[in-house]
Amino acid sequence: MQAARQLGAAATAPPAKKLKVLIFEPYFFKVYGNTRYLITLFQHVDRERYEPVLVTPFEDEFLDRIRELGGRCIVVPAPERLRQYGGMLTGGGPAQHALTGLSLLRYTAKLAAVIKKESADLLHCNNLRSLLTIGPAAKLTGRPCVWYIKGDLESPALDRLGFSLARTIVYQTETNKRLKYPDLVESHHEKIRILANGIDLEEIETAAKRDHSELEQEIGLTPESFNVVYVGQIYPLKGLTHLIDAMARVQAVLPDTHLYLVGDSGVSAYSTHQAELEDRIRELGVTNVHFLGWRRDAHAIASVMDLLVLPSLSEGVPKSVMEGMALGKPVVATTVGGTAEIVAHGETGLLVAPGDANGLASAISLMGQNRNQREQFGARGRTVARARFDIQRNIAGLERLWERTRNHGTEGC
């Protein structure tokens, strides 16, 4: 009888409260990096147990995509000064810094009110700007923060502040964790975790299986050429100037080599970089370089290429490389961030030092001259991608980290 009463009580018990996570994202410029991750997060998170809510300083068409996925979005308008990008926000003299600080104080109060109203369990941040903006509000309200570090850390003073604000600090690889600040990593070791990034393998597979004949005609692809693709933002840290220098050397050996650049500057701060690259192309006499701009069909474009190249000077763990491997493409990339942990040199691709145009040229030329090796690298890369890079594994791991952070939430951020 006792067991029956317990069973009946369990059957009528209200469902467990969902864990509410406010995800603060201050940047939207096309679908790159963090915004792509947000899409996959809202697609795959367990809505029975978790309620992710996207919080942002401004209305944007990107929010419509999140809403289409059943996600809720809260717009908390920020002062104009806090809408500036990166170095423009932190630059200037003491007077400008004071204005920034005052704007941040006012915005902190607005964000704290939202956190309380939503009864959020925790905050999630995918970049340092996000953490520094909403972290103080989280402190005020006693909510813990998760900081998922996606790129390289480049601002010592601000990075150290980030370590103090976050309750859980997540790196994508051990390599990224070891790159900088050994003292911080040691002193905060109890709250540091590793969570490998992931990609939507099903989406990539669908893109690869489509009929691409119209696409090939649109972009002027000639299958008999050696076709190389870069997918990503067009800005200086991606090392594209070194790639153009390398192409001059490659075309001296393989004249019928085409380079397709898929992406744009994303923000006004980098709007002149494509023009700078075009000047370099003319100066060196490089031919067959195609700027395709930002494309929703980037996966499909990469799927019809012979080689994916990433010449970056700074990275976290590049999704474009993971996606290229999932598409069965060999990769030439630089040894920055966690790239060497996903590309096996001589097995799934070739790795060169960042900024080494000669090394890039040699690796690209080698791939262009050896079709069998390209196919072998691509096949191995696809196997590795399917075994290691599934976004489902990443999201499940993130959910566990949210639970862990919530359970330690009484200790604050």
Salt bridges, closest charged atoms under 4 A:
GLU51 OE2 - ARG72 NH2 3.87
GLU59 OE2 - ARG67 NH1 2.87
ASP64 OD1 - ARG67 NH1 3.40
GLU118 OE1 - LYS20 NZ 3.04
GLU118 OE1 - ARG72 NH2 2.42
ASP121 OD2 - LYS17 NZ 3.16
ASP152 OD2 - LYS180 NZ 3.64
GLU174 OE1 - LYS177 NZ 3.34
ASP183 OD2 - ARG160 NH1 3.00
ASP200 OD2 - HIS44 NE2 3.45
GLU203 OE2 - HIS299 ND1 3.56
GLU205 OE2 - LYS209 NZ 3.72
GLU205 OE1 - ARG382 NH2 2.84
GLU205 OE1 - ARG386 NH2 2.62
GLU218 OE2 - ARG295 NH1 2.84
ASP245 OD1 - ARG280 NE 2.75
ASP256 OD1 - HIS258 NE2 3.35
ASP264 OD2 - LYS30 NZ 2.66
GLU276 OE1 - HIS273 ND1 3.11
ASP279 OD1 - ARG282 NH2 2.43
GLU283 OE2 - ARG280 NH1 2.92
ASP297 OD1 - ARG295 NE 2.85
GLU315 OE2 - LYS238 NZ 2.57
GLU323 OE2 - ARG36 NH2 2.07
GLU323 OE2 - HIS299 NE2 3.38
GLU375 OE2 - ARG371 NE 3.29
GLU403 OE2 - ARG49 NH2 3.45
GLU403 OE1 - ARG406 NH2 2.98
GLU411 OE1 - ARG167 NH2 3.12
